[in-house]
Amino acid sequence: MIKKVFIIIFIVVLSACENKKPNTENVNEVSEKKAINTMLDAWHKSASEAAYDSYFKSMAKASIFIGTDATENWSKKDFKVFSKPFFDRGEAWDFKSLERNVYISSGGKTAWFDELLDTWMGVCRGSGVLAKTEDGWKIEHYVLSVTIPNEDIEEVIAIKKERDSMIITKLRK
């Protein structure tokens, strides 16, 4: 009986001492999420400091920025032209992340995120897709949305109805 107990204890201790590799995937994911958060925070800060070159350097060459207006679907080139006067006057926009969720693809080359932002419009939501490049993470696609409390949606629908109708008619043609 004592032999059996000793063998069982020996097996348990041996398996506990087994040389296991550290889970580097979790370490890498944490590290990448930190890099993404740092980059996005710096991107928002660049806008608040009207640092035009720094702001647009965070965006990939073929990136898209979708604004809050239904007509705002900007290529990087067009968004730079639109934004330039805001940056030139020394005050672009000041968005601060209140909460952010970051997700990374299994291959580690693509990430996506959503964030709640403190803005001059109140709470907004940003979401986007990032690609890992030789120069770090770059924004490929960003969407900015105004949040609307569910209990206020009927009023917002009424306010938007006429303009939405014109946009729908134009786009259905």
MIDREN-154081 format. One record per residue (C-alpha): residue in one letter; residue number from 1; x, y, z. Coordinates in pm, 1 decimal, padded with zeros to 6 digits. Example, Ala and Ser with C-alpha at 12.3 -4.5 7.8 and 13.67 -1.06 7.14 Angstrom:
<atoms>
<type A, seq 1, u 01230.0, v -00450.0, w 00780.0>
<type S, seq 2, u 01367.0, v -00106.0, w 00714.0>
</atoms>
This chain:
<atoms>
<type M, seq 1, u 00000.0, v 00000.0, w 00000.0>
<type I, seq 2, u 00280.5, v 00239.5, w 00092.6>
<type K, seq 3, u 00452.2, v 00160.8, w -00237.4>
<type K, seq 4, u 00137.9, v 00254.1, w -00433.0>
<type V, seq 5, u 00099.4, v 00583.9, w -00245.6>
<type F, seq 6, u 00468.4, v 00661.4, w -00300.9>
<type I, seq 7, u 00437.1, v 00589.8, w -00675.8>
<type I, seq 8, u 00127.6, v 00809.8, w -00706.3>
<type I, seq 9, u 00300.4, v 01095.6, w -00521.9>
<type F, seq 10, u 00611.3, v 01048.7, w -00737.2>
<type I, seq 11, u 00402.9, v 01070.0, w -01059.4>
<type V, seq 12, u 00217.9, v 01382.3, w -00940.8>
<type V, seq 13, u 00542.5, v 01555.8, w -00840.3>
<type L, seq 14, u 00712.7, v 01453.9, w -01163.8>
<type S, seq 15, u 00429.3, v 01585.2, w -01379.3>
<type A, seq 16, u 00422.2, v 01911.7, w -01181.8>
<type C, seq 17, u 00793.7, v 01956.8, w -01238.9>
<type E, seq 18, u 00770.3, v 01883.1, w -01610.9>
<type N, seq 19, u 00956.7, v 02143.7, w -01814.5>
<type K, seq 20, u 00674.0, v 02342.1, w -01971.3>
<type K, seq 21, u 00717.8, v 02619.8, w -02224.6>
<type P, seq 22, u 00582.3, v 02956.3, w -02115.2>
<type N, seq 23, u 00265.6, v 03061.9, w -02294.0>
<type T, seq 24, u 00427.9, v 03323.1, w -02518.0>
<type E, seq 25, u 00109.0, v 03370.2, w -02719.2>
<type N, seq 26, u -00058.3, v 03541.5, w -02422.7>
<type V, seq 27, u 00256.0, v 03746.9, w -02354.2>
<type N, seq 28, u 00270.2, v 03853.0, w -02720.6>
<type E, seq 29, u -00100.2, v 03937.9, w -02725.9>
<type V, seq 30, u -00066.8, v 04153.5, w -02414.7>
<type S, seq 31, u 00237.5, v 04325.4, w -02566.1>
<type E, seq 32, u 00060.3, v 04387.2, w -02898.8>
<type K, seq 33, u -00252.4, v 04520.6, w -02726.9>
<type K, seq 34, u -00033.4, v 04759.8, w -02528.5>
<type A, seq 35, u 00134.6, v 04877.9, w -02850.9>
<type I, seq 36, u -00205.8, v 04927.0, w -03015.4>
<type N, seq 37, u -00343.6, v 05122.8, w -02720.1>
<type T, seq 38, u -00032.4, v 05340.7, w -02711.8>
<type M, seq 39, u -00058.2, v 05408.7, w -03085.3>
<type L, seq 40, u -00431.5, v 05493.6, w -03071.9>
<type D, seq 41, u -00385.3, v 05721.0, w -02770.0>
<type A, seq 42, u -00099.5, v 05900.0, w -02950.1>
<type W, seq 43, u -00316.3, v 05929.5, w -03263.9>
<type H, seq 44, u -00594.7, v 06099.9, w -03069.3>
<type K, seq 45, u -00340.0, v 06319.1, w -02889.6>
<type S, seq 46, u -00188.8, v 06426.9, w -03223.8>
<type A, seq 47, u -00529.0, v 06561.8, w -03328.9>
<type S, seq 48, u -00572.8, v 06747.8, w -02998.6>
<type E, seq 49, u -00228.3, v 06906.9, w -03045.4>
<type A, seq 50, u -00293.5, v 06976.8, w -03415.9>
<type A, seq 51, u 00008.3, v 06763.5, w -03510.5>
<type Y, seq 52, u -00097.9, v 06699.1, w -03870.5>
<type D, seq 53, u 00196.5, v 06485.5, w -03987.5>
<type S, seq 54, u 00197.6, v 06271.8, w -03673.4>
<type Y, seq 55, u -00178.8, v 06219.2, w -03693.9>
<type F, seq 56, u -00175.7, v 06100.2, w -04053.6>
<type K, seq 57, u 00140.9, v 05893.3, w -04009.6>
<type S, seq 58, u -00067.1, v 05659.2, w -03790.2>
<type M, seq 59, u -00298.8, v 05586.9, w -04080.2>
<type A, seq 60, u -00213.0, v 05338.0, w -04355.8>
<type K, seq 61, u -00165.2, v 05475.1, w -04706.9>
<type A, seq 62, u -00500.9, v 05339.1, w -04827.8>
<type S, seq 63, u -00689.6, v 05397.8, w -04502.5>
<type I, seq 64, u -01051.6, v 05506.1, w -04479.6>
<type F, seq 65, u -01204.5, v 05741.3, w -04221.5>
<type I, seq 66, u -01582.2, v 05732.2, w -04183.0>
<type G, seq 67, u -01721.6, v 06032.0, w -03998.3>
<type T, seq 68, u -02051.1, v 06090.4, w -03823.1>
<type D, seq 69, u -02226.2, v 06238.0, w -04126.9>
<type A, seq 70, u -02367.9, v 05991.4, w -04382.4>
<type T, seq 71, u -02165.4, v 06165.2, w -04654.4>
<type E, seq 72, u -01832.0, v 06123.4, w -04472.9>
<type N, seq 73, u -01650.9, v 05826.1, w -04622.3>
<type W, seq 74, u -01301.4, v 05965.1, w -04665.4>
<type S, seq 75, u -00995.4, v 05817.9, w -04830.8>
<type K, seq 76, u -00681.4, v 05919.3, w -04644.2>
<type K, seq 77, u -00594.5, v 06164.5, w -04920.8>
<type D, seq 78, u -00937.0, v 06332.8, w -04908.8>
<type F, seq 79, u -00949.5, v 06327.9, w -04529.4>
<type K, seq 80, u -00612.4, v 06504.4, w -04518.9>
<type V, seq 81, u -00747.7, v 06780.1, w -04745.7>
<type F, seq 82, u -01067.4, v 06813.0, w -04539.9>
<type S, seq 83, u -00877.2, v 06815.6, w -04208.2>
<type K, seq 84, u -00591.2, v 07047.5, w -04302.5>
<type P, seq 85, u -00773.0, v 07375.1, w -04215.1>
<type F, seq 86, u -00858.7, v 07239.4, w -03867.9>
<type F, seq 87, u -00497.5, v 07141.9, w -03801.8>
<type D, seq 88, u -00367.8, v 07470.9, w -03950.1>
<type R, seq 89, u -00571.8, v 07680.3, w -03708.6>
<type G, seq 90, u -00409.5, v 07490.0, w -03422.4>
<type E, seq 91, u -00717.2, v 07310.5, w -03294.5>
<type A, seq 92, u -00833.3, v 06997.3, w -03469.7>
<type W, seq 93, u -01037.3, v 06779.9, w -03232.2>
<type D, seq 94, u -00981.4, v 06639.8, w -02886.9>
<type F, seq 95, u -01105.6, v 06282.9, w -02844.7>
<type K, seq 96, u -01010.7, v 06094.1, w -02530.8>
<type S, seq 97, u -01069.8, v 05723.2, w -02497.0>
<type L, seq 98, u -01287.9, v 05632.7, w -02201.6>
<type E, seq 99, u -01292.9, v 05260.6, w -02273.3>
<type R, seq 100, u -01137.0, v 05047.5, w -02545.2>
<type N, seq 101, u -01156.5, v 04682.3, w -02646.7>
<type V, seq 102, u -00882.3, v 04542.3, w -02871.6>
<type Y, seq 103, u -00891.0, v 04210.4, w -03055.4>
<type I, seq 104, u -00605.3, v 04052.3, w -03249.7>
<type S, seq 105, u -00633.2, v 03793.8, w -03527.7>
<type S, seq 106, u -00483.3, v 03451.4, w -03473.4>
<type G, seq 107, u -00207.3, v 03537.9, w -03723.7>
<type G, seq 108, u -00120.1, v 03853.4, w -03529.5>
<type K, seq 109, u -00114.5, v 04078.7, w -03837.5>
<type T, seq 110, u -00464.6, v 04227.5, w -03808.6>
<type A, seq 111, u -00645.4, v 04381.3, w -03514.2>
<type W, seq 112, u -00976.8, v 04551.6, w -03460.9>
<type F, seq 113, u -01107.5, v 04764.6, w -03179.7>
<type D, seq 114, u -01397.0, v 04963.4, w -03046.8>
<type E, seq 115, u -01378.5, v 05254.6, w -02808.3>
<type L, seq 116, u -01601.0, v 05498.9, w -02627.0>
<type L, seq 117, u -01470.9, v 05852.2, w -02659.0>
<type D, seq 118, u -01512.8, v 06176.7, w -02465.4>
<type T, seq 119, u -01557.3, v 06439.0, w -02740.8>
<type W, seq 120, u -01701.4, v 06785.7, w -02797.8>
<type M, seq 121, u -02012.7, v 06598.3, w -02923.7>
<type G, seq 122, u -02044.3, v 06408.3, w -02596.2>
<type V, seq 123, u -01983.5, v 06035.7, w -02588.2>
<type C, seq 124, u -01897.8, v 05892.3, w -02929.4>
<type R, seq 125, u -01794.0, v 05548.5, w -03042.7>
<type G, seq 126, u -01491.8, v 05480.2, w -03255.3>
<type S, seq 127, u -01413.6, v 05147.7, w -03413.6>
<type G, seq 128, u -01150.2, v 05038.7, w -03654.2>
<type V, seq 129, u -00925.5, v 04786.4, w -03819.0>
<type L, seq 130, u -00546.7, v 04790.3, w -03787.2>
<type A, seq 131, u -00269.5, v 04618.7, w -03979.4>
<type K, seq 132, u 00072.7, v 04538.3, w -03841.3>
<type T, seq 133, u 00343.6, v 04676.4, w -04069.9>
<type E, seq 134, u 00720.9, v 04710.7, w -04054.9>
<type D, seq 135, u 00657.7, v 05053.9, w -03900.1>
<type G, seq 136, u 00417.7, v 04921.5, w -03635.5>
<type W, seq 137, u 00039.2, v 04916.8, w -03622.5>
<type K, seq 138, u -00143.2, v 05136.3, w -03877.9>
<type I, seq 139, u -00509.0, v 05231.8, w -03899.5>
<type E, seq 140, u -00667.1, v 05083.5, w -04210.7>
<type H, seq 141, u -01027.9, v 05175.7, w -04138.9>
<type Y, seq 142, u -01183.3, v 05398.9, w -03872.0>
<type V, seq 143, u -01549.6, v 05469.4, w -03803.0>
<type L, seq 144, u -01666.5, v 05750.5, w -03574.1>
<type S, seq 145, u -02026.3, v 05734.7, w -03450.0>
<type V, seq 146, u -02236.4, v 05955.8, w -03227.5>
<type T, seq 147, u -02400.6, v 05747.2, w -02958.0>
<type I, seq 148, u -02773.8, v 05787.8, w -02909.2>
<type P, seq 149, u -02950.7, v 05663.1, w -02597.3>
<type N, seq 150, u -03224.6, v 05417.1, w -02692.1>
<type E, seq 151, u -03488.7, v 05625.5, w -02514.8>
<type D, seq 152, u -03402.6, v 05925.1, w -02740.2>
<type I, seq 153, u -03395.9, v 05746.5, w -03075.4>
<type E, seq 154, u -03748.1, v 05851.3, w -03183.6>
<type E, seq 155, u -03654.9, v 06219.9, w -03152.3>
<type V, seq 156, u -03333.1, v 06167.6, w -03345.7>
<type I, seq 157, u -03517.4, v 05979.2, w -03621.0>
<type A, seq 158, u -03760.6, v 06270.6, w -03654.2>
<type I, seq 159, u -03473.9, v 06522.1, w -03676.2>
<type K, seq 160, u -03293.3, v 06316.2, w -03942.7>
<type K, seq 161, u -03597.3, v 06212.3, w -04144.5>
<type E, seq 162, u -03588.4, v 06477.6, w -04418.8>
<type R, seq 163, u -03214.8, v 06461.4, w -04480.0>
<type D, seq 164, u -03208.2, v 06080.7, w -04462.0>
<type S, seq 165, u -03488.1, v 06068.8, w -04718.1>
<type M, seq 166, u -03280.8, v 06280.6, w -04960.4>
<type I, seq 167, u -02972.8, v 06061.9, w -04910.8>
<type I, seq 168, u -03173.1, v 05742.2, w -04960.5>
<type T, seq 169, u -03331.6, v 05876.3, w -05277.2>
<type K, seq 170, u -02993.8, v 05983.9, w -05416.3>
<type L, seq 171, u -02823.1, v 05652.6, w -05337.0>
<type R, seq 172, u -03106.0, v 05437.9, w -05477.1>
<type K, seq 173, u -03076.0, v 05604.0, w -05818.4>
</atoms>
